[in-house]
Amino acid sequence: MQKIDYPYCTVSTLDDPVNLEGKSQVSIYYEDTDFSGFVYHANYLKFFERAREDLLGIEKLRDLFKNHGLHIVVAKLEIKYHLPAKHGDQLDITTKVSISKSPIMLFDHKAYLNGKDCCSAKVTTVFIDETQQPTRVDDETLRYLVD
């Protein structure tokens, strides 16, 4: 079992996880590139954020915030760049996540360019409550997220 240090506490991860996987596509526009003509490195984080929202569902995330007082924040990020994408390219993104009652969700993102590894990231997120403290997810919320 992996331990994650978060500013507010240390928690154990992967307490009876449910695994989800999703796929999405991103078209690379001129605005996504830097002066070299390649995708600006920080934009991959935006692409992966969108993929997380697509996987979990924007309406579900909005409901978590508004009606349950839960927020999801990034606690840790590891990113690797393998192959640059450029204006006009199409990226295929896969997202995998383990969701459990633990405050932590572990996302594994991969962006592919023409079937080749372009960029990958491991993102650790934490559920926090209205007091900004990590909080475990109850059974009802867990079922809501994975259905």
MDTraj code that builds the backbone (N, CA, C; nanometers):
import mdtraj as md
import numpy as np

residues = "MET GLN LYS ILE ASP TYR PRO TYR CYS THR VAL SER THR LEU ASP ASP PRO VAL ASN LEU GLU GLY LYS SER GLN VAL SER ILE TYR TYR GLU ASP THR ASP PHE SER GLY PHE VAL TYR HIS ALA ASN TYR LEU LYS PHE PHE GLU ARG ALA ARG GLU ASP LEU LEU GLY ILE GLU LYS LEU ARG ASP LEU PHE LYS ASN HIS GLY LEU HIS ILE VAL VAL ALA LYS LEU GLU ILE LYS TYR HIS LEU PRO ALA LYS HIS GLY ASP GLN LEU ASP ILE THR THR LYS VAL SER ILE SER LYS SER PRO ILE MET LEU PHE ASP HIS LYS ALA TYR LEU ASN GLY LYS ASP CYS CYS SER ALA LYS VAL THR THR VAL PHE ILE ASP GLU THR GLN GLN PRO THR ARG VAL ASP ASP GLU THR LEU ARG TYR LEU VAL ASP".split()
xyz = np.array([
    [0.0840, -0.1163, 0.0000],
    [0.0000, 0.0000, 0.0000],
    [0.0895, 0.1240, 0.0000],
    [0.0598, 0.2184, -0.0867],
    [0.1391, 0.3388, -0.1018],
    [0.0889, 0.4475, -0.0071],
    [0.1797, 0.5219, 0.0523],
    [0.1437, 0.6362, 0.1367],
    [0.1667, 0.7636, 0.0572],
    [0.0712, 0.8552, 0.0651],
    [0.0805, 0.9842, -0.0022],
    [0.0801, 1.0923, 0.1048],
    [0.1797, 1.1791, 0.1020],
    [0.1806, 1.2921, 0.1941],
    [0.1069, 1.4075, 0.1291],
    [0.0047, 1.4542, 0.1940],
    [-0.0737, 1.5694, 0.1498],
    [-0.0554, 1.6750, 0.2576],
    [-0.0608, 1.8017, 0.2231],
    [-0.0337, 1.9038, 0.3245],
    [-0.1135, 1.8880, 0.4532],
    [-0.2308, 1.8264, 0.4472],
    [-0.3150, 1.8178, 0.5654],
    [-0.3045, 1.6852, 0.6389],
    [-0.2529, 1.5805, 0.5727],
    [-0.2480, 1.4505, 0.6393],
    [-0.1716, 1.3509, 0.5533],
    [-0.1503, 1.2332, 0.6066],
    [-0.0970, 1.1209, 0.5308],
    [-0.2053, 1.0144, 0.5295],
    [-0.2379, 0.9626, 0.4122],
    [-0.3451, 0.8637, 0.4018],
    [-0.2964, 0.7431, 0.3232],
    [-0.3573, 0.6290, 0.3477],
    [-0.3291, 0.5096, 0.2696],
    [-0.4154, 0.5107, 0.1456],
    [-0.3628, 0.4573, 0.0367],
    [-0.4360, 0.4576, -0.0891],
    [-0.4897, 0.3196, -0.1221],
    [-0.5773, 0.3165, -0.2197],
    [-0.6312, 0.1945, -0.2792],
    [-0.7047, 0.1059, -0.1791],
    [-0.8026, 0.1636, -0.1110],
    [-0.8906, 0.0898, -0.0215],
    [-1.0073, 0.0374, -0.1042],
    [-1.0012, -0.0890, -0.1491],
    [-1.1034, -0.1509, -0.2338],
    [-1.1346, -0.0663, -0.3579],
    [-1.0387, -0.0498, -0.4464],
    [-1.0595, 0.0415, -0.5605],
    [-1.1525, -0.0135, -0.6678],
    [-1.2176, 0.0798, -0.7370],
    [-1.2935, 0.0511, -0.8585],
    [-1.2157, 0.1180, -0.9710],
    [-1.1873, 0.0435, -1.0765],
    [-1.1065, 0.0965, -1.1857],
    [-1.1941, 0.1386, -1.3023],
    [-1.1693, 0.2586, -1.3528],
    [-1.2385, 0.3114, -1.4700],
    [-1.1364, 0.3458, -1.5768],
    [-1.1803, 0.3399, -1.7022],
    [-1.0922, 0.3753, -1.8134],
    [-1.1732, 0.4491, -1.9190],
    [-1.1113, 0.5514, -1.9764],
    [-1.1779, 0.6288, -2.0807],
    [-1.0812, 0.6705, -2.1897],
    [-1.1389, 0.7075, -2.3038],
    [-1.0590, 0.7541, -2.4174],
    [-1.1177, 0.8847, -2.4668],
    [-1.0308, 0.9737, -2.5098],
    [-1.0750, 1.0998, -2.5685],
    [-0.9736, 1.1429, -2.6742],
    [-1.0127, 1.2405, -2.7525],
    [-0.9246, 1.2928, -2.8569],
    [-0.9114, 1.4437, -2.8413],
    [-0.7941, 1.4925, -2.8777],
    [-0.7660, 1.6350, -2.8716],
    [-0.7058, 1.6770, -3.0050],
    [-0.7646, 1.7785, -3.0659],
    [-0.7067, 1.8395, -3.1849],
    [-0.6133, 1.9508, -3.1401],
    [-0.4972, 1.9578, -3.2016],
    [-0.3993, 2.0593, -3.1646],
    [-0.4189, 2.1820, -3.2528],
    [-0.4502, 2.2933, -3.1863],
    [-0.4706, 2.4209, -3.2544],
    [-0.3455, 2.5069, -3.2406],
    [-0.3389, 2.6092, -3.3218],
    [-0.2253, 2.7010, -3.3181],
    [-0.2046, 2.7565, -3.1771],
    [-0.3147, 2.7882, -3.1089],
    [-0.3058, 2.8451, -2.9736],
    [-0.2429, 2.7495, -2.8728],
    [-0.2363, 2.6192, -2.9040],
    [-0.1779, 2.5202, -2.8145],
    [-0.0261, 2.5124, -2.8267],
    [0.0303, 2.5802, -2.9258],
    [0.1731, 2.5670, -2.9537],
    [0.2520, 2.6873, -2.9025],
    [0.3829, 2.6661, -2.8918],
    [0.4714, 2.7756, -2.8534],
    [0.5485, 2.8232, -2.9765],
    [0.6488, 2.9068, -2.9575],
    [0.7204, 2.9649, -3.0712],
    [0.7924, 2.8603, -3.1557],
    [0.8161, 2.7406, -3.0999],
    [0.8837, 2.6349, -3.1762],
    [0.7882, 2.5626, -3.2705],
    [0.6563, 2.5850, -3.2504],
    [0.5571, 2.5158, -3.3315],
    [0.5073, 2.3866, -3.2693],
    [0.5636, 2.3512, -3.1546],
    [0.5204, 2.2311, -3.0829],
    [0.4268, 2.2689, -2.9691],
    [0.3490, 2.1707, -2.9225],
    [0.2576, 2.1955, -2.8109],
    [0.3371, 2.2434, -2.6896],
    [0.2926, 2.3547, -2.6329],
    [0.3542, 2.4070, -2.5107],
    [0.3366, 2.3034, -2.4005],
    [0.4431, 2.2759, -2.3254],
    [0.4441, 2.1634, -2.2314],
    [0.3288, 2.1664, -2.1306],
    [0.2913, 2.2832, -2.0805],
    [0.1849, 2.2911, -1.9796],
    [0.0474, 2.2575, -2.0371],
    [0.0315, 2.2674, -2.1685],
    [-0.0989, 2.2387, -2.2282],
    [-0.1378, 2.0916, -2.2166],
    [-0.0393, 2.0031, -2.2049],
    [-0.0734, 1.8618, -2.1839],
    [-0.1499, 1.8447, -2.0539],
    [-0.1193, 1.9277, -1.9537],
    [-0.1934, 1.9213, -1.8269],
    [-0.3393, 1.9582, -1.8482],
    [-0.3648, 2.0568, -1.9348],
    [-0.5034, 2.0933, -1.9671],
    [-0.5733, 1.9797, -2.0413],
    [-0.5027, 1.9173, -2.1356],
    [-0.5624, 1.8057, -2.2092],
    [-0.5996, 1.6928, -2.1138],
    [-0.5107, 1.6636, -2.0178],
    [-0.5370, 1.5557, -1.9226],
    [-0.6488, 1.5929, -1.8253],
    [-0.6568, 1.7198, -1.7880],
    [-0.7669, 1.7663, -1.7020],
    [-0.9012, 1.7437, -1.7716],
    [-0.9072, 1.7778, -1.8986],
    [-1.0310, 1.7569, -1.9749],
    [-1.0651, 1.6088, -1.9833],
    [-0.9637, 1.5249, -2.0009],
    [-0.9861, 1.3803, -2.0082],
    [-1.0401, 1.3272, -1.8751],
    [-0.9908, 1.3815, -1.7633],
    [-1.0447, 1.3412, -1.6318],
    [-1.1914, 1.3806, -1.6203],
    [-1.2228, 1.5025, -1.6638],
    [-1.3626, 1.5473, -1.6580],
    [-1.4512, 1.4626, -1.7483],
    [-1.4016, 1.4279, -1.8670],
    [-1.4786, 1.3424, -1.9577],
    [-1.5039, 1.2055, -1.8944],
    [-1.4036, 1.1503, -1.8286],
    [-1.4166, 1.0174, -1.7693],
    [-1.5156, 1.0173, -1.6531],
    [-1.5035, 1.1131, -1.5643],
    [-1.5906, 1.1164, -1.4462],
    [-1.7268, 1.1754, -1.4763],
    [-1.7349, 1.2646, -1.5741],
    [-1.8604, 1.3269, -1.6112],
    [-1.8724, 1.4665, -1.5529],
    [-1.8871, 1.5631, -1.6385],
    [-1.8939, 1.7025, -1.5957],
    [-2.0130, 1.7255, -1.5035],
    [-2.1284, 1.6662, -1.5363],
    [-2.2461, 1.6842, -1.4512],
    [-2.2238, 1.6246, -1.3121],
    [-2.1598, 1.5088, -1.3060],
    [-2.1326, 1.4473, -1.1761],
    [-2.0375, 1.5345, -1.0945],
    [-1.9346, 1.5872, -1.1594],
    [-1.8400, 1.6730, -1.0881],
    [-1.9090, 1.7991, -1.0368],
    [-1.9921, 1.8575, -1.1204],
    [-2.0669, 1.9772, -1.0800],
    [-2.1564, 1.9461, -0.9599],
    [-2.2222, 1.8296, -0.9630],
    [-2.3083, 1.7882, -0.8525],
    [-2.2276, 1.7646, -0.7244],
    [-2.1110, 1.7033, -0.7375],
    [-2.0262, 1.6823, -0.6202],
    [-1.9937, 1.8148, -0.5529],
    [-1.9604, 1.9145, -0.6344],
    [-1.9246, 2.0459, -0.5810],
    [-2.0451, 2.1137, -0.5167],
    [-2.1558, 2.1204, -0.5910],
    [-2.2725, 2.1974, -0.5461],
    [-2.3507, 2.1311, -0.4337],
    [-2.3738, 2.0007, -0.4450],
    [-2.4662, 1.9341, -0.3528],
    [-2.4003, 1.8498, -0.2442],
    [-2.2724, 1.8159, -0.2609],
    [-2.2054, 1.7318, -0.1623],
    [-2.0898, 1.8037, -0.0939],
    [-2.0546, 1.9221, -0.1423],
    [-1.9452, 1.9980, -0.0820],
    [-1.8087, 1.9356, -0.1027],
    [-1.7969, 1.8483, -0.2020],
    [-1.6691, 1.7827, -0.2294],
    [-1.5980, 1.8503, -0.3463],
    [-1.4683, 1.8663, -0.3314],
    [-1.3841, 1.9203, -0.4370],
    [-1.2722, 1.8200, -0.4623],
    [-1.2215, 1.8199, -0.5834],
    [-1.1105, 1.7322, -0.6184],
    [-0.9926, 1.8214, -0.6547],
    [-0.8821, 1.8055, -0.5816],
    [-0.7633, 1.8874, -0.6053],
    [-0.6442, 1.7981, -0.6377],
    [-0.5529, 1.8507, -0.7168],
    [-0.4306, 1.7780, -0.7508],
    [-0.3326, 1.7912, -0.6347],
    [-0.2822, 1.6763, -0.5881],
    [-0.1856, 1.6738, -0.4787],
    [-0.0446, 1.6427, -0.5287],
    [-0.0364, 1.5665, -0.6386],
    [0.0943, 1.5252, -0.6892],
    [0.0822, 1.5008, -0.8391],
    [0.1883, 1.5328, -0.9098],
    [0.1874, 1.5187, -1.0553],
    [0.3249, 1.4752, -1.1030],
    [0.3264, 1.3745, -1.1890],
    [0.4501, 1.3315, -1.2540],
    [0.4203, 1.3231, -1.4030],
    [0.4971, 1.3950, -1.4837],
    [0.4695, 1.3991, -1.6275],
    [0.5977, 1.3699, -1.7045],
    [0.5820, 1.2976, -1.8150],
    [0.6958, 1.2644, -1.9018],
    [0.6585, 1.2989, -2.0450],
    [0.7521, 1.3630, -2.1131],
    [0.7326, 1.3999, -2.2531],
    [0.8158, 1.3054, -2.3394],
    [0.7504, 1.2440, -2.4384],
    [0.8170, 1.1435, -2.5201],
    [0.8379, 1.1896, -2.6640],
    [0.7374, 1.2580, -2.7196],
    [0.7377, 1.2962, -2.8607],
    [0.6556, 1.4233, -2.8743],
    [0.7093, 1.5274, -2.9381],
    [0.6322, 1.6520, -2.9467],
    [0.5183, 1.6439, -3.0484],
    [0.4055, 1.7030, -3.0105],
    [0.2929, 1.7190, -3.1028],
    [0.2978, 1.8609, -3.1566],
    [0.2399, 1.8815, -3.2752],
    [0.2446, 2.0145, -3.3367],
    [0.1068, 2.0530, -3.3902],
    [0.0965, 2.1756, -3.4335],
    [-0.0277, 2.2299, -3.4877],
    [-0.0838, 2.1352, -3.5941],
    [-0.2132, 2.1034, -3.5832],
    [-0.2792, 2.0159, -3.6800],
    [-0.2806, 1.8697, -3.6410],
    [-0.2017, 1.8311, -3.5407],
    [-0.1998, 1.6917, -3.4974],
    [-0.3265, 1.6570, -3.4192],
    [-0.3538, 1.5287, -3.4108],
    [-0.4653, 1.4761, -3.3320],
    [-0.4057, 1.3819, -3.2283],
    [-0.4362, 1.4054, -3.1012],
    [-0.3877, 1.3184, -2.9946],
    [-0.5004, 1.2275, -2.9464],
    [-0.4669, 1.1020, -2.9246],
    [-0.5579, 1.0070, -2.8618],
    [-0.5139, 0.9939, -2.7167],
    [-0.6046, 1.0187, -2.6246],
    [-0.5703, 1.0178, -2.4830],
    [-0.6467, 0.9060, -2.4131],
    [-0.5732, 0.8266, -2.3354],
    [-0.6361, 0.7265, -2.2504],
    [-0.6198, 0.7706, -2.1057],
    [-0.7226, 0.7470, -2.0281],
    [-0.7211, 0.7829, -1.8866],
    [-0.7699, 0.6636, -1.8066],
    [-0.6923, 0.6260, -1.7070],
    [-0.7313, 0.5196, -1.6147],
    [-0.7294, 0.5790, -1.4743],
    [-0.8229, 0.5338, -1.3910],
    [-0.8283, 0.5824, -1.2539],
    [-0.8736, 0.4723, -1.1606],
    [-0.8213, 0.4762, -1.0402],
    [-0.8672, 0.3903, -0.9316],
    [-0.9421, 0.4783, -0.8337],
    [-1.0692, 0.4440, -0.8092],
    [-1.1524, 0.5204, -0.7167],
    [-1.1917, 0.4289, -0.6018],
    [-1.1785, 0.4797, -0.4800],
    [-1.2185, 0.4031, -0.3626],
    [-1.2731, 0.4993, -0.2578],
    [-1.2980, 0.4471, -0.1386],
    [-1.3446, 0.5324, -0.0296],
    [-1.2329, 0.6231, 0.0214],
    [-1.1117, 0.5921, -0.0164],
    [-0.9976, 0.6743, 0.0213],
    [-1.0150, 0.8155, -0.0328],
    [-0.9563, 0.9154, 0.0303],
    [-0.9619, 1.0514, -0.0247],
    [-0.8872, 1.0645, -0.1570],
    [-0.8088, 0.9628, -0.1932],
    [-0.7178, 0.9744, -0.3066],
    [-0.7693, 0.9011, -0.4304],
    [-0.7533, 0.9664, -0.5462],
    [-0.7752, 0.9014, -0.6761],
    [-0.6437, 0.9100, -0.7531],
    [-0.6038, 0.7974, -0.8126],
    [-0.4806, 0.7905, -0.8898],
    [-0.5156, 0.7802, -1.0376],
    [-0.4781, 0.8830, -1.1130],
    [-0.5047, 0.8863, -1.2565],
    [-0.3778, 0.8543, -1.3338],
    [-0.3936, 0.7762, -1.4394],
    [-0.2835, 0.7443, -1.5296],
    [-0.3262, 0.7903, -1.6684],
    [-0.2580, 0.8908, -1.7212],
    [-0.2906, 0.9483, -1.8518],
    [-0.1813, 0.9144, -1.9530],
    [-0.2252, 0.8862, -2.0758],
    [-0.1304, 0.8668, -2.1860],
    [-0.1855, 0.9351, -2.3092],
    [-0.1008, 1.0146, -2.3731],
    [-0.1369, 1.0790, -2.4996],
    [-0.0554, 1.0122, -2.6091],
    [-0.1254, 0.9729, -2.7160],
    [-0.0613, 0.9060, -2.8283],
    [-0.0729, 0.9927, -2.9529],
    [0.0342, 0.9974, -3.0287],
    [0.0376, 1.0677, -3.1566],
    [0.0655, 0.9637, -3.2641],
    [-0.0330, 0.9382, -3.3485],
    [-0.0201, 0.8345, -3.4522],
    [0.0234, 0.7010, -3.3934],
    [-0.0330, 0.6666, -3.2771],
    [-0.0044, 0.5384, -3.2135],
    [0.1235, 0.5344, -3.1324],
    [0.2000, 0.6426, -3.1301],
    [0.3264, 0.6467, -3.0551],
    [0.3077, 0.7280, -2.9279],
    [0.3806, 0.6883, -2.8219],
    [0.3748, 0.7633, -2.6963],
    [0.4187, 0.9068, -2.7193],
    [0.3336, 0.9999, -2.6811],
    [0.3637, 1.1423, -2.6947],
    [0.3929, 1.2024, -2.5573],
    [0.3037, 1.1759, -2.4621],
    [0.3182, 1.2320, -2.3282],
    [0.2427, 1.1411, -2.2318],
    [0.2935, 1.1270, -2.1104],
    [0.2231, 1.0479, -2.0097],
    [0.2330, 1.1196, -1.8750],
    [0.1330, 1.0953, -1.7918],
    [0.1320, 1.1595, -1.6604],
    [0.0620, 1.0709, -1.5588],
    [0.1115, 1.0756, -1.4382],
    [0.0457, 1.0143, -1.3234],
    [0.0034, 1.1299, -1.2334],
    [-0.1265, 1.1364, -1.2074],
    [-0.1826, 1.2477, -1.1313],
    [-0.2540, 1.1923, -1.0084],
    [-0.2132, 1.2394, -0.8925],
    [-0.2775, 1.2026, -0.7671],
    [-0.3673, 1.3175, -0.7258],
    [-0.4971, 1.2880, -0.7128],
    [-0.5921, 1.3898, -0.6683],
    [-0.6478, 1.3502, -0.5326],
    [-0.6990, 1.4495, -0.4616],
    [-0.7533, 1.4280, -0.3279],
    [-0.8919, 1.4908, -0.3201],
    [-0.9870, 1.4168, -0.2630],
    [-1.1174, 1.4741, -0.2304],
    [-1.0999, 1.5594, -0.1059],
    [-1.1460, 1.6839, -0.1117],
    [-1.1463, 1.7672, 0.0075],
    [-1.2889, 1.8166, 0.0318],
    [-1.3186, 1.8445, 0.1581],
    [-1.4516, 1.8934, 0.1931],
    [-1.4513, 2.0461, 0.1975],
    [-1.5594, 2.1032, 0.2469],
    [-1.5727, 2.2489, 0.2487],
    [-1.4718, 2.3174, 0.3400],
    [-1.4124, 2.2408, 0.4337],
    [-1.3098, 2.2972, 0.5223],
    [-1.1697, 2.2782, 0.4646],
    [-1.1637, 2.2281, 0.3431],
    [-1.0393, 2.2030, 0.2701],
    [-0.9552, 2.0925, 0.3336],
    [-1.0217, 1.9997, 0.4007],
    [-0.9558, 1.8844, 0.4601],
    [-0.9846, 1.7606, 0.3752],
    [-0.8858, 1.6714, 0.3598],
    [-0.9122, 1.5463, 0.2879],
    [-1.0263, 1.4714, 0.3548],
    [-1.1090, 1.4099, 0.2715],
    [-1.2245, 1.3383, 0.3246],
    [-1.2450, 1.2081, 0.2489],
    [-1.2851, 1.1054, 0.3231],
    [-1.3173, 0.9773, 0.2612],
    [-1.4490, 0.9900, 0.1864],
    [-1.4659, 0.9056, 0.0860],
    [-1.5872, 0.9064, 0.0047],
    [-1.6824, 0.8003, 0.0601],
    [-1.8076, 0.8389, 0.0867],
    [-1.9041, 0.7419, 0.1395],
    [-1.9528, 0.6499, 0.0274],
    [-2.0214, 0.5408, 0.0680],
    [-2.0675, 0.4396, -0.0277],
    [-2.1569, 0.5000, -0.1366],
    [-2.2483, 0.5853, -0.0978],
    [-2.3415, 0.6453, -0.1933],
    [-2.2678, 0.7293, -0.2982],
    [-2.1724, 0.8086, -0.2540],
    [-2.0959, 0.8928, -0.3461],
    [-2.0083, 0.8080, -0.4368],
    [-1.9483, 0.7036, -0.3807],
    [-1.8647, 0.6130, -0.4600],
    [-1.9477, 0.5473, -0.5708],
    [-2.0657, 0.4960, -0.5364],
    [-2.1528, 0.4357, -0.6386],
    [-2.1918, 0.5379, -0.7450],
    [-2.2209, 0.6606, -0.7023],
    [-2.2592, 0.7678, -0.7943],
    [-2.1456, 0.7960, -0.8928],
    [-2.0225, 0.7978, -0.8441],
    [-1.9085, 0.8277, -0.9309],
    [-1.8818, 0.7187, -1.0344],
    [-1.8997, 0.5950, -0.9969],
    [-1.8597, 0.4852, -1.0864],
    [-1.9745, 0.4345, -1.1737],
    [-2.0976, 0.4780, -1.1504],
    [-2.2107, 0.4341, -1.2350],
    [-2.2259, 0.5236, -1.3561],
])
top = md.Topology()
chain = top.add_chain()
for i, resn in enumerate(residues, 1):
    res = top.add_residue(resn, chain, resSeq=i)
    for name in ("N", "CA", "C"):
        top.add_atom(name, md.element.get_by_symbol(name[0]), res)
traj = md.Trajectory(xyz[None], top)
